[in-house]
């Protein structure tokens, strides 16, 4: 007889099975009796910088995740409400159906200001219902609270170089190496899954809990249908298998990364960002796949790529330690800059009609593909803020509206770096020559 106890995994930006630490812990603790939950939070979807392009890629990733979960014995339910309303409604349905509540609800941590407040609130609510909670580190490898500055002035790091040194110290610890090894196992599972070797890791689905046809798939289809007509670009292949494919493709290019990454005409960047954004790939998986940061002799390209992954984690660190940067300049000295904000110039910049070829090419690439080469992102951001004197927040918002890989922490850090208002930013007098 099956045990009546079970657990829920609350998916957010960890859209994968391979190496998903909270999901794995729940699977072990509940003998595979774990099902997934996803909430379409209307507050989050109503953000001023919402992107239909990015949302479609996210939806396609969710569809791939549900298919994988069903194949390995689990399932995913979709709810068209915030987590506050969603879990309350779900628990009420369970009680009416005379089904026990889940013994645990698990999730992986997020570092954006809205998400942190949401998670604190939901943890208290779950505990008030007598439900155990479990949360784990996931989309970054070394969390902000693990990077402790020991030198004066005491406080969070504001410069990348000393942060990077501390991060590398943490990377060598047994605990962090265990995390990397766990992700390597996840990639092994994913390669086997791709070949058709599908293990039955779970033993519970939503049909068994709520009855047939109550997994919210109609909710998902409504969102997908409504959003698809607003998409402006070709959406790349999504999901963990697509991420794995790109991970393997980049292996042949990583040795040239140090030089190739700065040449817009060369396909020399990893293009992992669209997968890292929604958690179908993680920093730790990239490190595990290429054996980065170890004692073996590494090419200059591998070393530079490893450093760029650390820089990525620095972005989340800054947002976590200084959540105010979401709406203001990191450097208080530049909070009240008098920007020209010429609407015609801004419109020409958005359309790629400034007359400066590299700027216009970059903006046309963004508008037609939902992606832009990193070096060109720096150039167009510098041009908007330092040549056209348009507020960096206008450019930041436009990027988030268009980028498939748009990420609050990294987009914000990039724009504040270019505008010289951020932490460890380029000097105010440095201007990219367009």
KEZA-465445 format. One record per residue (C-alpha): x, y, z; chain. Coordinates in pm, 1 decimal, decimal comma, padded with zeros to 6 digits, always signed. Last residue first. Layout:
BEGIN
{x:X&y:Y&z:Z&kette:A}
...
END
This chain:
BEGIN
{x:+03032,4&y:+05430,4&z:-03171,6&kette:A}
{x:+03336,8&y:+05507,8&z:-02953,3&kette:A}
{x:+03254,8&y:+05370,3&z:-02609,6&kette:A}
{x:+03271,6&y:+05651,0&z:-02353,9&kette:A}
{x:+03490,9&y:+05656,6&z:-02042,5&kette:A}
{x:+03453,3&y:+05989,1&z:-01859,8&kette:A}
{x:+03208,9&y:+05849,3&z:-01603,3&kette:A}
{x:+03458,3&y:+05579,9&z:-01505,8&kette:A}
{x:+03342,4&y:+05221,5&z:-01586,4&kette:A}
{x:+03130,9&y:+05076,1&z:-01309,0&kette:A}
{x:+03253,5&y:+04882,4&z:-01005,4&kette:A}
{x:+02909,5&y:+04940,1&z:-00855,0&kette:A}
{x:+02665,9&y:+05135,9&z:-01067,1&kette:A}
{x:+02610,5&y:+05491,3&z:-01190,9&kette:A}
{x:+02878,3&y:+05484,3&z:-01462,5&kette:A}
{x:+02609,6&y:+05470,1&z:-01737,3&kette:A}
{x:+02763,3&y:+05154,4&z:-01884,9&kette:A}
{x:+02798,4&y:+04987,7&z:-01544,8&kette:A}
{x:+02446,1&y:+05094,4&z:-01445,1&kette:A}
{x:+02314,8&y:+04938,0&z:-01764,5&kette:A}
{x:+02500,5&y:+04611,9&z:-01714,6&kette:A}
{x:+02410,7&y:+04583,5&z:-01346,5&kette:A}
{x:+02042,5&y:+04636,0&z:-01420,5&kette:A}
{x:+02044,5&y:+04382,2&z:-01702,8&kette:A}
{x:+02224,5&y:+04131,4&z:-01483,6&kette:A}
{x:+02001,7&y:+04150,9&z:-01177,3&kette:A}
{x:+01670,5&y:+04194,8&z:-01361,2&kette:A}
{x:+01727,2&y:+03922,7&z:-01621,4&kette:A}
{x:+01631,1&y:+03964,1&z:-01988,0&kette:A}
{x:+01736,0&y:+03648,5&z:-02177,1&kette:A}
{x:+01455,6&y:+03676,4&z:-02433,7&kette:A}
{x:+01541,5&y:+04045,3&z:-02455,8&kette:A}
{x:+01280,1&y:+04288,1&z:-02589,9&kette:A}
{x:+01088,0&y:+04437,4&z:-02297,4&kette:A}
{x:+01387,1&y:+04396,8&z:-02064,9&kette:A}
{x:+01607,1&y:+04588,1&z:-02309,4&kette:A}
{x:+01351,0&y:+04868,6&z:-02327,7&kette:A}
{x:+01338,6&y:+04893,8&z:-01948,6&kette:A}
{x:+01717,6&y:+04920,4&z:-01913,5&kette:A}
{x:+01728,5&y:+05180,6&z:-02191,1&kette:A}
{x:+01480,3&y:+05403,4&z:-02012,2&kette:A}
{x:+01656,0&y:+05339,6&z:-01679,3&kette:A}
{x:+01985,2&y:+05462,0&z:-01830,1&kette:A}
{x:+01839,6&y:+05813,3&z:-01859,1&kette:A}
{x:+01901,8&y:+05960,1&z:-02205,1&kette:A}
{x:+02209,9&y:+06178,1&z:-02254,1&kette:A}
{x:+02232,3&y:+06102,6&z:-02628,3&kette:A}
{x:+02609,6&y:+06053,7&z:-02626,0&kette:A}
{x:+02665,7&y:+05931,9&z:-02271,0&kette:A}
{x:+02346,2&y:+05743,5&z:-02185,9&kette:A}
{x:+02225,0&y:+05615,1&z:-02521,4&kette:A}
{x:+02571,4&y:+05566,9&z:-02672,6&kette:A}
{x:+02706,6&y:+05387,2&z:-02364,8&kette:A}
{x:+02409,2&y:+05151,0&z:-02368,5&kette:A}
{x:+02449,1&y:+05090,0&z:-02743,4&kette:A}
{x:+02818,7&y:+05009,5&z:-02703,8&kette:A}
{x:+02785,0&y:+04789,4&z:-02395,4&kette:A}
{x:+02503,3&y:+04586,1&z:-02551,1&kette:A}
{x:+02722,9&y:+04559,0&z:-02861,3&kette:A}
{x:+02989,6&y:+04381,6&z:-02660,2&kette:A}
{x:+02728,0&y:+04144,9&z:-02518,4&kette:A}
{x:+02586,8&y:+04045,6&z:-02857,2&kette:A}
{x:+02214,5&y:+04117,5&z:-02873,6&kette:A}
{x:+01911,5&y:+03891,9&z:-02841,6&kette:A}
{x:+01535,9&y:+03911,7&z:-02900,0&kette:A}
{x:+01589,4&y:+03830,2&z:-03269,4&kette:A}
{x:+01432,1&y:+04112,6&z:-03474,5&kette:A}
{x:+01431,1&y:+04399,7&z:-03225,1&kette:A}
{x:+01763,8&y:+04309,9&z:-03062,3&kette:A}
{x:+01942,5&y:+04262,3&z:-03395,2&kette:A}
{x:+01796,4&y:+04591,3&z:-03517,0&kette:A}
{x:+01929,7&y:+04758,8&z:-03202,7&kette:A}
{x:+02276,3&y:+04613,6&z:-03254,1&kette:A}
{x:+02289,2&y:+04708,1&z:-03621,6&kette:A}
{x:+02180,4&y:+05062,5&z:-03537,8&kette:A}
{x:+02453,0&y:+05107,9&z:-03277,4&kette:A}
{x:+02722,4&y:+04957,2&z:-03500,3&kette:A}
{x:+02610,3&y:+05166,9&z:-03799,4&kette:A}
{x:+02571,0&y:+05509,9&z:-03631,7&kette:A}
{x:+02294,5&y:+05683,3&z:-03826,5&kette:A}
{x:+02061,0&y:+05684,8&z:-03526,4&kette:A}
{x:+01790,4&y:+05473,4&z:-03689,4&kette:A}
{x:+01808,9&y:+05148,4&z:-03496,7&kette:A}
{x:+01441,8&y:+05165,3&z:-03397,4&kette:A}
{x:+01510,1&y:+05203,5&z:-03025,5&kette:A}
{x:+01785,4&y:+05459,9&z:-03084,2&kette:A}
{x:+01561,0&y:+05663,1&z:-03315,4&kette:A}
{x:+01290,2&y:+05660,9&z:-03047,5&kette:A}
{x:+01538,4&y:+05778,3&z:-02783,9&kette:A}
{x:+01656,3&y:+06058,3&z:-03012,0&kette:A}
{x:+01297,4&y:+06167,6&z:-03076,1&kette:A}
{x:+01212,8&y:+06148,8&z:-02704,5&kette:A}
{x:+01504,3&y:+06369,9&z:-02594,4&kette:A}
{x:+01576,1&y:+06256,6&z:-02239,2&kette:A}
{x:+01820,7&y:+06540,9&z:-02165,0&kette:A}
{x:+01920,6&y:+06385,4&z:-01832,0&kette:A}
{x:+01979,7&y:+06594,2&z:-01520,6&kette:A}
{x:+02162,1&y:+06348,1&z:-01294,5&kette:A}
{x:+01992,4&y:+06309,1&z:-00957,8&kette:A}
{x:+02105,3&y:+05964,5&z:-00842,7&kette:A}
{x:+02461,8&y:+06002,4&z:-00964,3&kette:A}
{x:+02632,5&y:+06068,3&z:-00630,5&kette:A}
{x:+02420,4&y:+05795,6&z:-00472,4&kette:A}
{x:+02614,8&y:+05527,3&z:-00659,4&kette:A}
{x:+02382,3&y:+05229,2&z:-00696,1&kette:A}
{x:+02144,3&y:+05441,7&z:-00899,6&kette:A}
{x:+01776,4&y:+05386,4&z:-00830,9&kette:A}
{x:+01479,4&y:+05155,5&z:-00889,5&kette:A}
{x:+01614,0&y:+04799,8&z:-00894,3&kette:A}
{x:+01930,2&y:+04929,3&z:-00729,5&kette:A}
{x:+01736,5&y:+04948,3&z:-00399,5&kette:A}
{x:+01780,0&y:+04572,2&z:-00356,5&kette:A}
{x:+02140,1&y:+04631,7&z:-00241,4&kette:A}
{x:+02271,5&y:+04307,5&z:-00088,6&kette:A}
{x:+02058,0&y:+04077,4&z:-00303,3&kette:A}
{x:+02092,2&y:+04290,7&z:-00616,6&kette:A}
{x:+02470,0&y:+04310,4&z:-00569,4&kette:A}
{x:+02505,6&y:+03935,4&z:-00510,5&kette:A}
{x:+02284,5&y:+03855,7&z:-00809,7&kette:A}
{x:+02515,1&y:+04059,4&z:-01034,1&kette:A}
{x:+02826,2&y:+03907,9&z:-00873,8&kette:A}
{x:+02695,8&y:+03564,6&z:-00977,0&kette:A}
{x:+02722,3&y:+03669,8&z:-01340,8&kette:A}
{x:+03074,1&y:+03800,3&z:-01278,9&kette:A}
{x:+03161,3&y:+03453,4&z:-01145,5&kette:A}
{x:+03035,9&y:+03301,5&z:-01471,6&kette:A}
{x:+03248,4&y:+03557,0&z:-01657,5&kette:A}
{x:+03555,9&y:+03446,9&z:-01462,9&kette:A}
{x:+03497,6&y:+03084,6&z:-01562,6&kette:A}
{x:+03468,1&y:+03196,1&z:-01925,9&kette:A}
{x:+03797,2&y:+03380,4&z:-01895,7&kette:A}
{x:+03976,5&y:+03078,7&z:-01753,4&kette:A}
{x:+03830,3&y:+02849,2&z:-02017,8&kette:A}
{x:+03937,9&y:+03087,2&z:-02293,9&kette:A}
{x:+04287,0&y:+03121,1&z:-02150,1&kette:A}
{x:+04314,2&y:+02741,9&z:-02167,2&kette:A}
{x:+04312,8&y:+02537,2&z:-01849,2&kette:A}
{x:+04580,3&y:+02326,6&z:-01685,1&kette:A}
{x:+04415,2&y:+02093,5&z:-01435,5&kette:A}
{x:+04377,4&y:+02217,6&z:-01078,1&kette:A}
{x:+04005,1&y:+02285,8&z:-01111,9&kette:A}
{x:+03820,6&y:+02608,1&z:-01187,4&kette:A}
{x:+03632,1&y:+02465,5&z:-01483,8&kette:A}
{x:+03562,8&y:+02097,8&z:-01548,4&kette:A}
{x:+03378,9&y:+02187,3&z:-01872,6&kette:A}
{x:+03045,3&y:+02017,9&z:-01793,6&kette:A}
{x:+03077,1&y:+02074,9&z:-01418,6&kette:A}
{x:+03129,7&y:+02450,1&z:-01455,2&kette:A}
{x:+02839,9&y:+02474,6&z:-01701,2&kette:A}
{x:+02622,0&y:+02273,0&z:-01462,6&kette:A}
{x:+02719,7&y:+02494,5&z:-01170,2&kette:A}
{x:+02618,6&y:+02809,9&z:-01357,1&kette:A}
{x:+02276,1&y:+02658,6&z:-01414,1&kette:A}
{x:+02065,6&y:+02539,0&z:-01708,7&kette:A}
{x:+01686,7&y:+02502,6&z:-01742,9&kette:A}
{x:+01687,8&y:+02761,9&z:-01465,5&kette:A}
{x:+01475,5&y:+03031,7&z:-01626,9&kette:A}
{x:+01747,9&y:+03291,9&z:-01685,9&kette:A}
{x:+02026,8&y:+03037,2&z:-01723,7&kette:A}
{x:+01859,8&y:+02899,1&z:-02035,6&kette:A}
{x:+01832,7&y:+03232,2&z:-02218,6&kette:A}
{x:+02181,6&y:+03327,0&z:-02094,0&kette:A}
{x:+02360,3&y:+03021,5&z:-02232,2&kette:A}
{x:+02442,5&y:+03202,1&z:-02557,5&kette:A}
{x:+02802,7&y:+03078,9&z:-02515,7&kette:A}
{x:+02974,8&y:+03366,9&z:-02692,6&kette:A}
{x:+03200,6&y:+03335,4&z:-02996,4&kette:A}
{x:+02960,6&y:+03359,7&z:-03289,5&kette:A}
{x:+03193,3&y:+03609,8&z:-03457,9&kette:A}
{x:+03073,7&y:+03938,5&z:-03611,6&kette:A}
{x:+03029,0&y:+04093,2&z:-03266,7&kette:A}
{x:+03397,1&y:+04040,9&z:-03173,2&kette:A}
{x:+03449,8&y:+04072,2&z:-02797,1&kette:A}
{x:+03370,6&y:+03709,3&z:-02710,6&kette:A}
{x:+03616,4&y:+03579,8&z:-02972,6&kette:A}
{x:+03925,0&y:+03688,3&z:-02777,4&kette:A}
{x:+03880,1&y:+03518,0&z:-02440,6&kette:A}
{x:+03633,7&y:+03261,6&z:-02578,6&kette:A}
{x:+03875,0&y:+03085,2&z:-02812,2&kette:A}
{x:+03916,0&y:+02779,8&z:-02586,2&kette:A}
{x:+03537,9&y:+02775,5&z:-02530,1&kette:A}
{x:+03446,4&y:+02724,2&z:-02894,8&kette:A}
{x:+03443,6&y:+02343,4&z:-02931,1&kette:A}
{x:+03261,3&y:+02302,7&z:-02596,7&kette:A}
{x:+02993,4&y:+02549,7&z:-02707,5&kette:A}
{x:+02797,1&y:+02281,6&z:-02891,5&kette:A}
{x:+02778,6&y:+02056,6&z:-02584,4&kette:A}
{x:+02624,3&y:+02323,9&z:-02364,3&kette:A}
{x:+02393,4&y:+02422,3&z:-02650,8&kette:A}
{x:+02259,8&y:+02066,3&z:-02670,8&kette:A}
{x:+02223,5&y:+02048,8&z:-02293,2&kette:A}
{x:+02018,8&y:+02369,3&z:-02294,6&kette:A}
{x:+01794,4&y:+02230,3&z:-02568,0&kette:A}
{x:+01749,3&y:+01915,0&z:-02360,1&kette:A}
{x:+01667,3&y:+02123,2&z:-02052,2&kette:A}
{x:+01392,0&y:+02320,2&z:-02219,5&kette:A}
{x:+01347,5&y:+02564,1&z:-02507,4&kette:A}
{x:+01416,6&y:+02576,9&z:-02881,5&kette:A}
{x:+01457,5&y:+02938,6&z:-02985,2&kette:A}
{x:+01156,9&y:+03173,5&z:-03026,6&kette:A}
{x:+01145,7&y:+03351,7&z:-03361,9&kette:A}
{x:+01070,6&y:+03715,9&z:-03287,8&kette:A}
{x:+00775,4&y:+03951,9&z:-03232,2&kette:A}
{x:+00553,5&y:+03749,4&z:-02998,2&kette:A}
{x:+00213,9&y:+03909,8&z:-02941,9&kette:A}
{x:+00008,2&y:+03636,2&z:-03112,7&kette:A}
{x:+00185,0&y:+03371,4&z:-02902,4&kette:A}
{x:+00083,6&y:+03535,3&z:-02573,5&kette:A}
{x:-00287,6&y:+03461,5&z:-02593,8&kette:A}
{x:-00236,1&y:+03102,7&z:-02711,9&kette:A}
{x:+00030,6&y:+03024,6&z:-02450,9&kette:A}
{x:-00166,4&y:+03179,4&z:-02166,8&kette:A}
{x:-00481,5&y:+02990,6&z:-02266,0&kette:A}
{x:-00286,6&y:+02666,6&z:-02309,5&kette:A}
{x:-00139,3&y:+02693,9&z:-01959,5&kette:A}
{x:-00478,7&y:+02749,4&z:-01802,4&kette:A}
{x:-00619,7&y:+02453,4&z:-01997,6&kette:A}
{x:-00333,2&y:+02244,1&z:-01859,4&kette:A}
{x:-00455,1&y:+02326,9&z:-01509,2&kette:A}
{x:-00389,4&y:+01978,8&z:-01371,2&kette:A}
{x:-00756,6&y:+01903,9&z:-01310,6&kette:A}
{x:-00821,6&y:+01682,3&z:-01611,9&kette:A}
{x:-00845,0&y:+01356,7&z:-01420,3&kette:A}
{x:-00887,9&y:+01353,8&z:-01043,8&kette:A}
{x:-00738,7&y:+01571,6&z:-00769,8&kette:A}
{x:-00464,4&y:+01354,5&z:-00613,1&kette:A}
{x:-00429,5&y:+01056,8&z:-00847,1&kette:A}
{x:-00480,2&y:+01274,5&z:-01155,1&kette:A}
{x:-00217,9&y:+01511,6&z:-01013,2&kette:A}
{x:+00059,5&y:+01253,1&z:-01036,3&kette:A}
{x:+00263,4&y:+01038,5&z:-00796,4&kette:A}
{x:+00542,2&y:+00781,6&z:-00816,0&kette:A}
{x:+00863,8&y:+00958,7&z:-00907,3&kette:A}
{x:+01207,0&y:+00863,9&z:-01040,7&kette:A}
{x:+01082,4&y:+00623,9&z:-01306,0&kette:A}
{x:+01394,5&y:+00623,0&z:-01519,6&kette:A}
{x:+01386,5&y:+00716,1&z:-01890,4&kette:A}
{x:+01669,6&y:+00573,7&z:-02097,6&kette:A}
{x:+01544,2&y:+00729,2&z:-02420,6&kette:A}
{x:+01878,6&y:+00865,9&z:-02538,4&kette:A}
{x:+01785,1&y:+01216,1&z:-02420,0&kette:A}
{x:+01703,4&y:+01076,6&z:-02075,5&kette:A}
{x:+02052,3&y:+00925,3&z:-02056,1&kette:A}
{x:+02209,7&y:+01261,3&z:-02136,6&kette:A}
{x:+01986,9&y:+01427,1&z:-01875,8&kette:A}
{x:+02080,7&y:+01177,6&z:-01603,3&kette:A}
{x:+02451,0&y:+01239,2&z:-01668,1&kette:A}
{x:+02386,6&y:+01614,7&z:-01658,4&kette:A}
{x:+02226,5&y:+01576,4&z:-01316,8&kette:A}
{x:+02522,3&y:+01374,1&z:-01193,2&kette:A}
{x:+02750,2&y:+01662,3&z:-01296,2&kette:A}
{x:+02515,1&y:+01895,2&z:-01106,3&kette:A}
{x:+02569,8&y:+01691,3&z:-00789,9&kette:A}
{x:+02946,5&y:+01711,0&z:-00840,6&kette:A}
{x:+02922,2&y:+02091,1&z:-00860,1&kette:A}
{x:+02724,5&y:+02104,5&z:-00536,2&kette:A}
{x:+02970,9&y:+01871,9&z:-00364,2&kette:A}
{x:+03250,4&y:+02104,5&z:-00473,3&kette:A}
{x:+03064,2&y:+02386,2&z:-00301,6&kette:A}
{x:+03046,8&y:+02191,6&z:+00025,2&kette:A}
{x:+03405,4&y:+02070,5&z:+00008,8&kette:A}
{x:+03539,9&y:+02423,6&z:-00019,6&kette:A}
{x:+03732,4&y:+02524,6&z:-00332,2&kette:A}
{x:+03451,0&y:+02743,2&z:-00467,8&kette:A}
{x:+03442,8&y:+02940,2&z:-00144,0&kette:A}
{x:+03797,3&y:+03061,4&z:-00203,9&kette:A}
{x:+03707,5&y:+03139,8&z:-00564,9&kette:A}
{x:+03414,9&y:+03351,6&z:-00446,2&kette:A}
{x:+03644,3&y:+03542,9&z:-00210,1&kette:A}
{x:+03884,1&y:+03623,2&z:-00494,4&kette:A}
{x:+03593,0&y:+03716,5&z:-00721,0&kette:A}
{x:+03452,4&y:+03955,9&z:-00462,2&kette:A}
{x:+03796,1&y:+04118,1&z:-00431,5&kette:A}
{x:+03800,2&y:+04168,9&z:-00812,1&kette:A}
{x:+03433,3&y:+04262,5&z:-00857,7&kette:A}
{x:+03424,1&y:+04577,4&z:-00645,1&kette:A}
{x:+03129,4&y:+04659,2&z:-00418,4&kette:A}
{x:+03173,4&y:+04383,5&z:-00162,8&kette:A}
{x:+02915,1&y:+04385,5&z:+00114,1&kette:A}
{x:+02998,7&y:+04540,5&z:+00450,4&kette:A}
{x:+03295,0&y:+04587,3&z:+00680,6&kette:A}
{x:+03526,5&y:+04866,4&z:+00572,6&kette:A}
{x:+03749,4&y:+04696,9&z:+00654,0&kette:A}
{x:+03840,7&y:+04335,8&z:+00580,3&kette:A}
{x:+03646,8&y:+04017,0&z:+00653,2&kette:A}
{x:+03392,1&y:+04035,3&z:+00372,1&kette:A}
{x:+03156,7&y:+03739,9&z:+00380,1&kette:A}
{x:+03048,8&y:+03570,2&z:+00056,6&kette:A}
{x:+02825,9&y:+03287,7&z:+00179,9&kette:A}
{x:+02528,8&y:+03520,4&z:+00231,5&kette:A}
{x:+02529,9&y:+03604,9&z:-00140,1&kette:A}
{x:+02500,7&y:+03240,4&z:-00249,7&kette:A}
{x:+02776,1&y:+03047,3&z:-00421,4&kette:A}
{x:+02650,1&y:+02832,9&z:-00710,6&kette:A}
{x:+02368,9&y:+03040,0&z:-00855,6&kette:A}
{x:+02049,5&y:+02897,2&z:-01001,2&kette:A}
{x:+01988,1&y:+02657,5&z:-00713,8&kette:A}
{x:+02024,4&y:+02703,3&z:-00340,1&kette:A}
{x:+01762,7&y:+02510,4&z:-00144,6&kette:A}
{x:+01429,3&y:+02548,7&z:+00028,2&kette:A}
{x:+01226,7&y:+02312,6&z:+00244,6&kette:A}
{x:+00897,8&y:+02387,0&z:+00413,7&kette:A}
{x:+00695,0&y:+02172,1&z:+00654,3&kette:A}
{x:+00317,7&y:+02210,3&z:+00644,4&kette:A}
{x:+00128,3&y:+02281,0&z:+00967,8&kette:A}
{x:-00099,3&y:+02531,6&z:+00794,3&kette:A}
{x:+00070,5&y:+02819,1&z:+00983,1&kette:A}
{x:+00403,2&y:+02685,4&z:+00856,8&kette:A}
{x:+00281,2&y:+02714,4&z:+00500,3&kette:A}
{x:+00173,9&y:+03075,5&z:+00559,8&kette:A}
{x:+00505,9&y:+03174,0&z:+00720,8&kette:A}
{x:+00696,8&y:+03026,5&z:+00427,2&kette:A}
{x:+00464,4&y:+03204,7&z:+00186,2&kette:A}
{x:+00542,2&y:+03548,0&z:+00329,6&kette:A}
{x:+00918,1&y:+03494,9&z:+00331,9&kette:A}
{x:+00898,1&y:+03360,1&z:-00022,7&kette:A}
{x:+00699,4&y:+03657,3&z:-00151,2&kette:A}
{x:+00936,7&y:+03908,0&z:+00012,4&kette:A}
{x:+01235,2&y:+03734,5&z:-00146,9&kette:A}
{x:+01065,8&y:+03712,0&z:-00485,1&kette:A}
{x:+00984,6&y:+04082,5&z:-00501,3&kette:A}
{x:+01341,0&y:+04181,3&z:-00410,0&kette:A}
{x:+01509,1&y:+03941,4&z:-00657,8&kette:A}
{x:+01725,8&y:+03674,9&z:-00495,6&kette:A}
{x:+01543,3&y:+03346,9&z:-00562,9&kette:A}
{x:+01571,8&y:+03028,3&z:-00356,5&kette:A}
{x:+01467,9&y:+02684,1&z:-00471,5&kette:A}
{x:+01135,3&y:+02542,1&z:-00361,9&kette:A}
{x:+00983,3&y:+02280,3&z:-00132,3&kette:A}
{x:+00642,5&y:+02213,3&z:+00017,2&kette:A}
{x:+00617,9&y:+01939,9&z:+00278,2&kette:A}
{x:+00359,1&y:+01711,7&z:+00438,7&kette:A}
{x:+00118,0&y:+01771,4&z:+00156,3&kette:A}
{x:-00239,4&y:+01811,2&z:+00278,8&kette:A}
{x:-00438,5&y:+01493,1&z:+00316,5&kette:A}
{x:-00720,3&y:+01426,2&z:+00071,1&kette:A}
{x:-01080,6&y:+01446,5&z:+00185,4&kette:A}
{x:-01179,4&y:+01595,1&z:-00152,4&kette:A}
{x:-01297,2&y:+01905,5&z:+00031,6&kette:A}
{x:-00962,8&y:+01917,8&z:+00215,4&kette:A}
{x:-00765,1&y:+01888,5&z:-00107,4&kette:A}
{x:-00973,1&y:+02158,5&z:-00273,4&kette:A}
{x:-00908,1&y:+02396,0&z:+00021,1&kette:A}
{x:-00535,4&y:+02322,5&z:+00002,9&kette:A}
{x:-00537,3&y:+02411,5&z:-00367,4&kette:A}
{x:-00727,8&y:+02736,3&z:-00310,5&kette:A}
{x:-00487,3&y:+02849,9&z:-00037,2&kette:A}
{x:-00194,5&y:+02738,4&z:-00251,0&kette:A}
{x:-00313,6&y:+02943,7&z:-00543,3&kette:A}
{x:-00426,2&y:+03256,9&z:-00362,0&kette:A}
{x:-00089,7&y:+03326,0&z:-00198,8&kette:A}
{x:+00096,7&y:+03170,1&z:-00493,7&kette:A}
{x:-00066,1&y:+03426,6&z:-00724,3&kette:A}
{x:-00339,5&y:+03303,0&z:-00954,5&kette:A}
{x:-00387,4&y:+03110,1&z:-01278,8&kette:A}
{x:-00269,2&y:+02778,3&z:-01138,4&kette:A}
{x:-00072,8&y:+02521,4&z:-01338,1&kette:A}
{x:-00015,1&y:+02165,4&z:-01213,1&kette:A}
{x:+00299,2&y:+01964,7&z:-01288,8&kette:A}
{x:+00339,2&y:+01587,4&z:-01289,5&kette:A}
{x:+00547,5&y:+01295,5&z:-01162,7&kette:A}
{x:+00639,6&y:+00951,0&z:-01298,3&kette:A}
{x:+00950,6&y:+01006,5&z:-01509,9&kette:A}
{x:+00764,4&y:+01074,4&z:-01836,4&kette:A}
{x:+00515,8&y:+01301,8&z:-01660,4&kette:A}
{x:+00798,5&y:+01516,7&z:-01524,8&kette:A}
{x:+00962,2&y:+01537,9&z:-01867,1&kette:A}
{x:+00641,0&y:+01648,2&z:-02037,7&kette:A}
{x:+00577,0&y:+01906,3&z:-01766,1&kette:A}
{x:+00930,4&y:+02045,2&z:-01804,5&kette:A}
{x:+00900,9&y:+02074,7&z:-02183,5&kette:A}
{x:+00575,1&y:+02267,7&z:-02145,0&kette:A}
{x:+00734,3&y:+02494,3&z:-01881,8&kette:A}
{x:+01025,1&y:+02569,0&z:-02114,9&kette:A}
{x:+00782,2&y:+02662,5&z:-02391,6&kette:A}
{x:+00607,9&y:+02897,2&z:-02148,2&kette:A}
{x:+00940,4&y:+03059,1&z:-02053,5&kette:A}
{x:+01031,2&y:+03109,8&z:-02419,4&kette:A}
{x:+00690,1&y:+03266,6&z:-02466,9&kette:A}
{x:+00740,2&y:+03489,4&z:-02161,9&kette:A}
{x:+01071,6&y:+03615,5&z:-02300,0&kette:A}
{x:+00911,0&y:+03724,0&z:-02626,1&kette:A}
{x:+00604,6&y:+03868,5&z:-02453,7&kette:A}
{x:+00835,1&y:+04082,4&z:-02238,8&kette:A}
{x:+00730,3&y:+04249,0&z:-01910,4&kette:A}
{x:+00922,9&y:+04564,8&z:-01815,5&kette:A}
{x:+00635,6&y:+04744,1&z:-01638,4&kette:A}
{x:+00563,1&y:+04430,8&z:-01437,0&kette:A}
{x:+00210,3&y:+04294,9&z:-01486,8&kette:A}
{x:+00325,4&y:+03933,5&z:-01518,3&kette:A}
{x:+00476,9&y:+03953,6&z:-01170,1&kette:A}
{x:+00156,7&y:+04085,9&z:-01020,5&kette:A}
{x:-00041,2&y:+03830,0&z:-01221,5&kette:A}
{x:+00146,6&y:+03536,7&z:-01066,9&kette:A}
{x:+00100,6&y:+03242,5&z:-01300,9&kette:A}
{x:+00157,6&y:+02976,6&z:-01034,6&kette:A}
{x:+00348,9&y:+02652,4&z:-01095,5&kette:A}
{x:+00316,5&y:+02338,0&z:-00885,0&kette:A}
{x:+00506,2&y:+02008,8&z:-00907,9&kette:A}
{x:+00435,8&y:+01661,8&z:-00773,6&kette:A}
{x:+00630,2&y:+01449,5&z:-00524,6&kette:A}
{x:+00577,8&y:+01091,9&z:-00405,1&kette:A}
{x:+00923,2&y:+00972,7&z:-00512,7&kette:A}
{x:+01008,8&y:+00804,5&z:-00183,4&kette:A}
{x:+00907,6&y:+01108,0&z:+00018,3&kette:A}
{x:+01243,7&y:+01217,0&z:+00162,2&kette:A}
{x:+01443,0&y:+01118,1&z:-00147,9&kette:A}
{x:+01208,2&y:+01288,6&z:-00391,2&kette:A}
{x:+01188,4&y:+01594,6&z:-00165,7&kette:A}
{x:+01566,2&y:+01623,5&z:-00162,3&kette:A}
{x:+01583,8&y:+01590,2&z:-00541,3&kette:A}
{x:+01318,4&y:+01857,6&z:-00597,5&kette:A}
{x:+01506,3&y:+02096,7&z:-00367,4&kette:A}
{x:+01837,3&y:+02024,1&z:-00542,0&kette:A}
{x:+01730,9&y:+02043,0&z:-00906,8&kette:A}
{x:+02035,6&y:+01879,2&z:-01065,0&kette:A}
{x:+01845,8&y:+01752,4&z:-01367,8&kette:A}
{x:+01470,8&y:+01808,3&z:-01319,6&kette:A}
{x:+01444,1&y:+02149,6&z:-01485,1&kette:A}
{x:+01261,4&y:+02480,4&z:-01466,0&kette:A}
{x:+01433,1&y:+02638,9&z:-01165,8&kette:A}
{x:+01298,3&y:+02993,0&z:-01205,6&kette:A}
{x:+00966,3&y:+02928,3&z:-01027,3&kette:A}
{x:+00868,1&y:+02568,0&z:-00952,1&kette:A}
{x:+00696,3&y:+02487,4&z:-00621,0&kette:A}
{x:+00769,7&y:+02125,0&z:-00537,0&kette:A}
{x:+00488,2&y:+01955,3&z:-00349,3&kette:A}
{x:+00523,5&y:+01667,3&z:-00104,7&kette:A}
{x:+00359,6&y:+01332,9&z:-00024,1&kette:A}
{x:+00231,4&y:+01127,4&z:+00265,2&kette:A}
{x:-00046,3&y:+00876,9&z:+00202,4&kette:A}
{x:+00208,4&y:+00591,8&z:+00182,1&kette:A}
{x:+00131,7&y:+00344,6&z:-00095,5&kette:A}
{x:+00000,0&y:+00000,0&z:+00000,0&kette:A}
END
